Amino acid sequence: MKTYISLLRGINVSGKNTIKMEVLKKLALNLNFVQVQTYIQSGNLLFQTEETDERLLSHQIHQAIQEELRLDIPVLTLSATTFETLVRQCPFTQTEEQAQLYISFFHSTPTVQNHTHILEKKTVEEHLAFSDSAAYLVATNGYGHTKITNTLLEQKLCITATTRNYKTCLKLIELADAMQ
């Protein structure tokens, strides 16, 4: 069995798209996933399954949420190994940077490779780097104050993305490691 991490985009934010984690866990168990667990209320799901098609897994979770809860929630599923690789390839390695680090995971490779419109929104204090699968932002003044939001990345790169802070990413890696 392989371990996966699914990231749900935009749930439990300002009272919108509310999904209780015990409901999400039950939906995953109904899909015959095993060792299912959630982490905090922002839509982080860990599980194991024999299925190896990450897109199919995302689709199954998306469909289950749509059918059971009548919510249209984007879901990104990555193997635990791929998730960890994306987190570890972050170019910002200083403790001070990582304390304010946010990783936006892309659901697909952006077709728009010009980052000029995004970089124009960055403050002098902020640091931003891109890979084919993620954006790494050090939001020195806090994520609530940056203009480099998940929505901006989606609009300018023509993709769907979901963002997690570095501390959450490390915890997801730790939980996934414990499952294996």
C-alpha positions as CSV (number, residue, x, y, z in Angstrom):
1,M,0.0,0.0,0.0
2,K,1.1,3.5,-0.8
3,T,0.7,6.5,1.5
4,Y,-0.9,9.7,0.1
5,I,-1.6,13.2,1.2
6,S,-4.7,15.0,-0.2
7,L,-5.0,18.8,0.2
8,L,-8.4,20.3,-0.1
9,R,-8.6,23.8,-1.3
10,G,-10.6,26.5,0.4
11,I,-12.5,24.7,3.1
12,N,-13.4,26.0,6.5
13,V,-12.5,29.5,5.6
14,S,-14.7,32.3,7.0
15,G,-17.5,29.9,7.4
16,K,-17.6,28.8,3.8
17,N,-17.2,25.3,2.4
18,T,-17.4,23.8,5.9
19,I,-16.4,20.2,6.2
20,K,-15.8,18.6,9.5
21,M,-12.7,16.5,9.6
22,E,-14.6,13.5,11.0
23,V,-17.0,13.7,7.9
24,L,-14.0,13.9,5.6
25,K,-12.4,10.9,7.3
26,K,-15.7,8.9,6.9
27,L,-15.8,9.8,3.2
28,A,-12.3,8.5,2.7
29,L,-13.1,5.3,4.6
30,N,-16.1,4.8,2.4
31,L,-13.7,5.0,-0.6
32,N,-11.9,2.0,1.0
33,F,-8.8,4.0,1.9
34,V,-7.0,2.6,5.0
35,Q,-5.1,4.3,7.9
36,V,-7.2,7.4,7.2
37,Q,-6.4,10.5,9.3
38,T,-6.9,14.2,9.0
39,Y,-4.7,17.0,10.3
40,I,-6.2,20.3,11.5
41,Q,-9.3,21.8,10.0
42,S,-7.8,23.1,6.7
43,G,-8.4,20.0,4.7
44,N,-5.4,17.7,5.1
45,L,-6.1,14.1,4.5
46,L,-3.7,11.2,4.8
47,F,-4.4,7.6,3.8
48,Q,-3.1,4.5,2.2
49,T,-4.5,2.6,-0.8
50,E,-3.4,0.2,-3.5
51,E,-4.5,2.7,-6.2
52,T,-1.5,4.5,-7.7
53,D,-3.2,7.1,-9.9
54,E,-3.1,10.4,-8.0
55,R,-5.5,12.1,-10.3
56,L,-8.0,9.3,-10.0
57,L,-7.7,9.5,-6.2
58,S,-8.3,13.3,-6.3
59,H,-11.3,12.8,-8.5
60,Q,-12.7,10.1,-6.2
61,I,-12.4,12.4,-3.2
62,H,-13.8,15.4,-5.1
63,Q,-16.8,13.3,-6.3
64,A,-17.5,11.9,-2.8
65,I,-17.5,15.4,-1.3
66,Q,-19.7,16.7,-4.2
67,E,-22.2,13.8,-3.8
68,E,-22.4,13.7,0.0
69,L,-21.9,17.4,0.9
70,R,-22.9,19.2,-2.3
71,L,-19.6,21.1,-2.3
72,D,-17.3,21.6,-5.3
73,I,-13.9,21.4,-3.6
74,P,-10.6,21.1,-5.6
75,V,-8.5,18.2,-4.3
76,L,-4.8,17.7,-4.9
77,T,-3.5,14.2,-4.0
78,L,0.2,13.5,-3.9
79,S,2.1,10.5,-2.8
80,A,3.8,11.1,0.5
81,T,7.2,10.8,-1.3
82,T,6.3,13.4,-3.9
83,F,4.9,15.8,-1.2
84,E,8.1,15.5,0.9
85,T,10.2,16.1,-2.2
86,L,8.4,19.3,-3.0
87,V,8.7,20.5,0.6
88,R,12.4,19.6,0.8
89,Q,13.3,21.3,-2.5
90,C,12.3,24.6,-1.0
91,P,15.2,27.0,-1.6
92,F,14.6,28.9,1.7
93,T,16.4,27.1,4.4
94,Q,17.0,29.6,7.1
95,T,15.0,29.2,10.3
96,E,13.7,32.8,10.1
97,E,12.5,32.2,6.5
98,Q,10.9,28.9,7.3
99,A,8.9,30.5,10.2
100,Q,7.1,32.7,7.6
101,L,7.2,30.1,4.7
102,Y,4.1,29.2,2.7
103,I,4.1,26.6,-0.1
104,S,1.5,26.7,-2.8
105,F,1.1,23.3,-4.4
106,F,0.0,23.4,-8.1
107,H,-2.6,20.9,-9.4
108,S,-0.9,21.0,-12.8
109,T,2.2,22.5,-14.4
110,P,1.5,26.1,-15.2
111,T,1.2,26.8,-18.9
112,V,2.1,30.4,-18.1
113,Q,5.8,30.6,-17.3
114,N,6.0,34.4,-17.1
115,H,6.1,35.4,-13.4
116,T,6.5,39.1,-14.0
117,H,2.9,40.0,-13.0
118,I,3.3,38.0,-9.8
119,L,6.8,39.4,-8.9
120,E,5.4,42.9,-9.3
121,K,3.2,42.2,-6.3
122,K,6.0,41.1,-4.0
123,T,7.4,43.5,-1.4
124,V,11.1,44.0,-1.0
125,E,11.0,42.0,2.3
126,E,9.3,39.0,0.7
127,H,11.1,36.1,-1.0
128,L,9.5,34.0,-3.7
129,A,10.6,31.0,-5.8
130,F,8.9,28.7,-8.2
131,S,9.2,25.1,-9.3
132,D,7.1,23.3,-11.9
133,S,4.8,22.1,-9.1
134,A,4.9,24.7,-6.4
135,A,5.6,28.3,-5.3
136,Y,7.5,29.0,-2.2
137,L,6.8,32.3,-0.4
138,V,8.5,33.8,2.6
139,A,5.8,36.3,3.7
140,T,7.9,38.3,6.1
141,N,4.9,40.4,7.3
142,G,2.6,37.4,7.5
143,Y,0.4,35.7,4.9
144,G,-2.5,37.9,5.8
145,H,-0.6,40.9,4.6
146,T,1.0,39.6,1.4
147,K,-0.4,40.3,-2.1
148,I,1.1,36.9,-3.3
149,T,-2.0,35.0,-2.4
150,N,-3.2,31.6,-3.6
151,T,-5.8,33.3,-5.7
152,L,-3.2,35.6,-7.4
153,L,-1.1,32.5,-8.3
154,E,-4.1,30.8,-9.7
155,Q,-5.1,33.8,-11.8
156,K,-1.7,34.6,-13.1
157,L,-0.5,31.1,-13.8
158,C,-3.9,29.7,-15.0
159,I,-3.9,26.8,-12.6
160,T,-5.6,25.6,-9.4
161,A,-3.4,25.7,-6.3
162,T,-3.6,25.2,-2.6
163,T,-1.4,26.7,0.0
164,R,-0.1,25.4,3.3
165,N,2.4,26.9,5.8
166,Y,5.7,25.2,6.3
167,K,4.9,23.9,9.8
168,T,1.8,22.1,8.5
169,C,3.8,20.6,5.7
170,L,6.4,19.2,8.1
171,K,3.7,17.8,10.3
172,L,2.1,16.1,7.3
173,I,5.5,14.5,6.4
174,E,5.8,13.3,10.0
175,L,2.4,11.8,10.0
176,A,2.9,10.1,6.6
177,D,6.3,8.7,7.7
178,A,4.6,7.2,10.8
179,M,2.1,5.4,8.6
180,Q,4.7,3.6,6.5
